[in-house]
Amino acid sequence: MLVITNDDGVRSPGLLALFRSVQGLGEEVEVVGPNGPQSAAGMSITFYKPLRIERVALDGVRAYAVTGSPTDSVFLARYKLFKSKEIKLVLSGINLGENLTLQSYYTSGTVSAALAAALNGIKGIAFSMLMDTSREPPVEAFDDAARYTRAIVKEVLRQGFPEGADVLSVNFPNHIGPHTRIRVTPMARTMFDEFVLERRDPRGNKYYWLGGRISKNLREGTDVHTVLVEHNISVTPISMSSGSEQALRSTTELIGQIMTEV
Amino acid sequence: MLVITNDDGVRSPGLLALFRSVQGLGEEVEVVGPNGPQSAAGMSITFYKPLRIERVALDGVRAYAVTGSPTDSVFLARYKLFKSKEIKLVLSGINLGENLTLQSYYTSGTVSAALAAALNGIKGIAFSMLMDTSREPPVEAFDDAARYTRAIVKEVLRQGFPEGADVLSVNFPNHIGPHTRIRVTPMARTMFDEFVLERRDPRGNKYYWLGGRISKNLREGTDVHTVLVEHNISVTPISMSSGSEQALRSTTELIGQIMTEV
C-alpha cells in the first residue's frame, strides 16, 4: 500500500497529480491528508485536542481528510486506518513551491510528513515543485513532474529504498523539458541572505519584518543550485541521525574535561 | 557575547538559572526570547506578521522579549540587535522538560533555537531537564543543573566547539547527585510506543486522540536510556546534514535507472 499525504490539504491539485501518477504500479493507493492548508507546519503533532477524520471524494479520489497536520495524518494512517496492512511508502506532495536547503528539512510540512513516516518505521518520499504560488495552478501544471514521480516510485518499489536513506526529498524546477536532468545532491545550508526591516507604526513605535533575499552565492552541487540555477530536478536523500562519528568523538573529548570541574 | 533564549518564554525560571550560571566567564550575556510560552514551536519563523521587541527587567535580568518564536528571537539577535558584535554561542533553555530522541530534534522549540543559530553561522547549545511540568518549578530546582551548564559553556569557550558538531543538546535527569555522570550519546529514534484512541462524542460521531507510552525497549547507549534509565546527563552532538555518503551513493544508483524510463 502507498499512502499519499501533503501539507497543502487534500483538495490540492498537487496531491491529485501525485495520486494519479502512481496508479497501476501494483499497489493500493490511499490518501490521508489535512483538510486544509498546513504549510510550514513542520512536524507539529496534535496532542492537546482530539482529531476528526472525514471521508471525502474529490475528482474521483476518495480521501481521508484529517483535522490536523501532515504528521497527524501519517500517525492516523499508521496506527489507526491501515494498521493491519503494510504501508510500503508514504508519499508527500506534490507541494506547491520548492522545499530546498536544510531550512526546509526543519520547517517544511511536506518534508516533515515523510520524516514522521520514517520515525515510525516507514520510508517516505517528499515531492515539491518550484512555481508561482500566488494563485492555485491547474492539475495539468504537474503533468511533466508526474512522469518523474511515477518513475521514481516505480523504481523504489522495484529496487527497494536506497540504503542508508530514510527519506528522499525531490524538487522539480518550474519548467521540465527534454533537456531537464535529475541530480542527486545534498542540501545546501540555506538559500537566503537574511535581513531585518525596521519600521514605525502610526504611534511611533518600532516593529520589525524578517526577510530573506535569495543568495547570489549558491554553491554548485547542492539541491538549491540544481533547481534554481541549473533548472534540473534534485533528489536528496535524508539520513536521520543526530551527530557524525567525528562529532561524537570530539564531544567526548570536550566532556572528559568537565567532570573534574563540577 | 553569549545570547540566551528559550521556548518557555523570558519569564521562565529555567532561563533565569541559565543566565545566572554563565555570568563571569568573560563574555557579555544578553537575553532575547519569546514573551510567552512557545513549546513545540519547532523552527517556526514569523514571515506573515511583523514582530515587536519589548525591553523587560526580570529578577535583575534585562531581556529583549519578542512577540514571536525562539527562532524569531535568534534571527533578531543575529541580524538586528547585535549584528555588529560577535555572538560566540546561542544558549537555549533550561527547558522545563526533557528533549530526547530524534522526535525532539524535529519538534522542540528549545533545540530549534540552537539549530536556527547554526543555520545562521553561530554554534548553539540546547539545555533541557526532565521534571514534573504540571507546575512551574522555583529557580532553585535548577541549581545542580546550572553547575553543569556553566562548566560546559566554560569548556566550550576555552577549547572551541567540538569539531563536526553544529549544536549540542544537553539533557539533565530530574535529580543530580554525587553519582551522576555525563555521557555523550547519539539520539534514539523514538521513546514512545504510539497509539490512537477512538471515542464517540455525545452525538455519536467518532473522534481520535493521538498518544504514546514510554517504550520498555529503550536502547542502551542512547540519549533516552542515559537520562530515563541510568539517571545520568546526556550530551548529544548534532551535525546538520541531509544524507550520509552511503545514502548519496545508493540514491545515485537508483536514479541512474530512471532517465531511461521517463
HADDOCK unambig.tbl for C-alpha pairs under 7 A between the chains (distance, minus, plus):
assign (segid A and resid 42 and name CA) (segid B and resid 42 and name CA) 6.93 0.50 0.50
assign (segid A and resid 43 and name CA) (segid B and resid 106 and name CA) 6.33 0.50 0.50
assign (segid A and resid 43 and name CA) (segid B and resid 107 and name CA) 5.88 0.50 0.50
assign (segid A and resid 44 and name CA) (segid B and resid 107 and name CA) 6.62 0.50 0.50
assign (segid A and resid 47 and name CA) (segid B and resid 210 and name CA) 6.01 0.50 0.50
assign (segid A and resid 50 and name CA) (segid B and resid 207 and name CA) 6.20 0.50 0.50
assign (segid A and resid 50 and name CA) (segid B and resid 208 and name CA) 5.28 0.50 0.50
assign (segid A and resid 50 and name CA) (segid B and resid 209 and name CA) 4.92 0.50 0.50
assign (segid A and resid 51 and name CA) (segid B and resid 207 and name CA) 5.64 0.50 0.50
assign (segid A and resid 51 and name CA) (segid B and resid 208 and name CA) 4.97 0.50 0.50
assign (segid A and resid 51 and name CA) (segid B and resid 209 and name CA) 6.35 0.50 0.50
assign (segid A and resid 52 and name CA) (segid B and resid 207 and name CA) 4.95 0.50 0.50
assign (segid A and resid 52 and name CA) (segid B and resid 208 and name CA) 6.29 0.50 0.50
assign (segid A and resid 79 and name CA) (segid B and resid 195 and name CA) 6.00 0.50 0.50
assign (segid A and resid 79 and name CA) (segid B and resid 196 and name CA) 6.18 0.50 0.50
assign (segid A and resid 80 and name CA) (segid B and resid 196 and name CA) 6.22 0.50 0.50
assign (segid A and resid 106 and name CA) (segid B and resid 43 and name CA) 6.34 0.50 0.50
assign (segid A and resid 106 and name CA) (segid B and resid 106 and name CA) 6.38 0.50 0.50
assign (segid A and resid 107 and name CA) (segid B and resid 43 and name CA) 5.88 0.50 0.50
assign (segid A and resid 107 and name CA) (segid B and resid 44 and name CA) 6.62 0.50 0.50
assign (segid A and resid 119 and name CA) (segid B and resid 189 and name CA) 6.44 0.50 0.50
assign (segid A and resid 119 and name CA) (segid B and resid 190 and name CA) 6.96 0.50 0.50
assign (segid A and resid 147 and name CA) (segid B and resid 262 and name CA) 6.33 0.50 0.50
assign (segid A and resid 148 and name CA) (segid B and resid 262 and name CA) 6.52 0.50 0.50
assign (segid A and resid 151 and name CA) (segid B and resid 258 and name CA) 6.22 0.50 0.50
assign (segid A and resid 151 and name CA) (segid B and resid 261 and name CA) 6.81 0.50 0.50
assign (segid A and resid 151 and name CA) (segid B and resid 262 and name CA) 6.54 0.50 0.50
assign (segid A and resid 152 and name CA) (segid B and resid 258 and name CA) 6.80 0.50 0.50
assign (segid A and resid 162 and name CA) (segid B and resid 247 and name CA) 6.38 0.50 0.50
assign (segid A and resid 162 and name CA) (segid B and resid 250 and name CA) 5.09 0.50 0.50
assign (segid A and resid 162 and name CA) (segid B and resid 251 and name CA) 5.25 0.50 0.50
assign (segid A and resid 162 and name CA) (segid B and resid 254 and name CA) 6.91 0.50 0.50
assign (segid A and resid 163 and name CA) (segid B and resid 246 and name CA) 6.97 0.50 0.50
assign (segid A and resid 163 and name CA) (segid B and resid 247 and name CA) 5.80 0.50 0.50
assign (segid A and resid 163 and name CA) (segid B and resid 250 and name CA) 5.83 0.50 0.50
assign (segid A and resid 164 and name CA) (segid B and resid 244 and name CA) 6.85 0.50 0.50
assign (segid A and resid 164 and name CA) (segid B and resid 246 and name CA) 5.79 0.50 0.50
assign (segid A and resid 164 and name CA) (segid B and resid 247 and name CA) 4.52 0.50 0.50
assign (segid A and resid 165 and name CA) (segid B and resid 243 and name CA) 6.68 0.50 0.50
assign (segid A and resid 165 and name CA) (segid B and resid 247 and name CA) 4.93 0.50 0.50
assign (segid A and resid 184 and name CA) (segid B and resid 248 and name CA) 6.88 0.50 0.50
assign (segid A and resid 184 and name CA) (segid B and resid 251 and name CA) 6.94 0.50 0.50
assign (segid A and resid 184 and name CA) (segid B and resid 252 and name CA) 5.82 0.50 0.50
assign (segid A and resid 186 and name CA) (segid B and resid 242 and name CA) 6.01 0.50 0.50
assign (segid A and resid 186 and name CA) (segid B and resid 243 and name CA) 6.52 0.50 0.50
assign (segid A and resid 187 and name CA) (segid B and resid 242 and name CA) 5.87 0.50 0.50
assign (segid A and resid 189 and name CA) (segid B and resid 119 and name CA) 6.43 0.50 0.50
assign (segid A and resid 190 and name CA) (segid B and resid 119 and name CA) 6.94 0.50 0.50
assign (segid A and resid 195 and name CA) (segid B and resid 79 and name CA) 5.98 0.50 0.50
assign (segid A and resid 196 and name CA) (segid B and resid 79 and name CA) 6.16 0.50 0.50
assign (segid A and resid 196 and name CA) (segid B and resid 80 and name CA) 6.21 0.50 0.50
assign (segid A and resid 207 and name CA) (segid B and resid 50 and name CA) 6.20 0.50 0.50
assign (segid A and resid 207 and name CA) (segid B and resid 51 and name CA) 5.64 0.50 0.50
assign (segid A and resid 207 and name CA) (segid B and resid 52 and name CA) 4.95 0.50 0.50
assign (segid A and resid 208 and name CA) (segid B and resid 50 and name CA) 5.28 0.50 0.50
assign (segid A and resid 208 and name CA) (segid B and resid 51 and name CA) 4.98 0.50 0.50
assign (segid A and resid 208 and name CA) (segid B and resid 52 and name CA) 6.29 0.50 0.50
assign (segid A and resid 209 and name CA) (segid B and resid 50 and name CA) 4.91 0.50 0.50
assign (segid A and resid 209 and name CA) (segid B and resid 51 and name CA) 6.35 0.50 0.50
assign (segid A and resid 210 and name CA) (segid B and resid 47 and name CA) 6.01 0.50 0.50
assign (segid A and resid 237 and name CA) (segid B and resid 242 and name CA) 6.58 0.50 0.50
assign (segid A and resid 237 and name CA) (segid B and resid 243 and name CA) 5.03 0.50 0.50
assign (segid A and resid 237 and name CA) (segid B and resid 247 and name CA) 6.06 0.50 0.50
assign (segid A and resid 237 and name CA) (segid B and resid 248 and name CA) 6.25 0.50 0.50
assign (segid A and resid 237 and name CA) (segid B and resid 251 and name CA) 6.79 0.50 0.50
assign (segid A and resid 238 and name CA) (segid B and resid 242 and name CA) 4.63 0.50 0.50
assign (segid A and resid 238 and name CA) (segid B and resid 243 and name CA) 4.21 0.50 0.50
assign (segid A and resid 239 and name CA) (segid B and resid 242 and name CA) 6.20 0.50 0.50
assign (segid A and resid 239 and name CA) (segid B and resid 243 and name CA) 4.57 0.50 0.50
assign (segid A and resid 239 and name CA) (segid B and resid 244 and name CA) 5.96 0.50 0.50
assign (segid A and resid 242 and name CA) (segid B and resid 186 and name CA) 6.00 0.50 0.50
assign (segid A and resid 242 and name CA) (segid B and resid 187 and name CA) 5.87 0.50 0.50
assign (segid A and resid 242 and name CA) (segid B and resid 237 and name CA) 6.57 0.50 0.50
assign (segid A and resid 242 and name CA) (segid B and resid 238 and name CA) 4.64 0.50 0.50
assign (segid A and resid 242 and name CA) (segid B and resid 239 and name CA) 6.20 0.50 0.50
assign (segid A and resid 243 and name CA) (segid B and resid 165 and name CA) 6.69 0.50 0.50
assign (segid A and resid 243 and name CA) (segid B and resid 186 and name CA) 6.52 0.50 0.50
assign (segid A and resid 243 and name CA) (segid B and resid 237 and name CA) 5.03 0.50 0.50
assign (segid A and resid 243 and name CA) (segid B and resid 238 and name CA) 4.21 0.50 0.50
assign (segid A and resid 243 and name CA) (segid B and resid 239 and name CA) 4.59 0.50 0.50
assign (segid A and resid 244 and name CA) (segid B and resid 164 and name CA) 6.85 0.50 0.50
assign (segid A and resid 244 and name CA) (segid B and resid 239 and name CA) 5.97 0.50 0.50
assign (segid A and resid 246 and name CA) (segid B and resid 163 and name CA) 6.99 0.50 0.50
assign (segid A and resid 246 and name CA) (segid B and resid 164 and name CA) 5.79 0.50 0.50
assign (segid A and resid 247 and name CA) (segid B and resid 162 and name CA) 6.38 0.50 0.50
assign (segid A and resid 247 and name CA) (segid B and resid 163 and name CA) 5.80 0.50 0.50
assign (segid A and resid 247 and name CA) (segid B and resid 164 and name CA) 4.52 0.50 0.50
assign (segid A and resid 247 and name CA) (segid B and resid 165 and name CA) 4.92 0.50 0.50
assign (segid A and resid 247 and name CA) (segid B and resid 237 and name CA) 6.05 0.50 0.50
assign (segid A and resid 248 and name CA) (segid B and resid 184 and name CA) 6.88 0.50 0.50
assign (segid A and resid 248 and name CA) (segid B and resid 237 and name CA) 6.24 0.50 0.50
assign (segid A and resid 250 and name CA) (segid B and resid 162 and name CA) 5.09 0.50 0.50
assign (segid A and resid 250 and name CA) (segid B and resid 163 and name CA) 5.84 0.50 0.50
assign (segid A and resid 251 and name CA) (segid B and resid 162 and name CA) 5.25 0.50 0.50
assign (segid A and resid 251 and name CA) (segid B and resid 184 and name CA) 6.94 0.50 0.50
assign (segid A and resid 251 and name CA) (segid B and resid 237 and name CA) 6.79 0.50 0.50
assign (segid A and resid 252 and name CA) (segid B and resid 184 and name CA) 5.81 0.50 0.50
assign (segid A and resid 254 and name CA) (segid B and resid 162 and name CA) 6.91 0.50 0.50
assign (segid A and resid 258 and name CA) (segid B and resid 151 and name CA) 6.22 0.50 0.50
assign (segid A and resid 258 and name CA) (segid B and resid 152 and name CA) 6.81 0.50 0.50
assign (segid A and resid 261 and name CA) (segid B and resid 151 and name CA) 6.82 0.50 0.50
assign (segid A and resid 262 and name CA) (segid B and resid 147 and name CA) 6.35 0.50 0.50
assign (segid A and resid 262 and name CA) (segid B and resid 148 and name CA) 6.54 0.50 0.50
assign (segid A and resid 262 and name CA) (segid B and resid 151 and name CA) 6.57 0.50 0.50
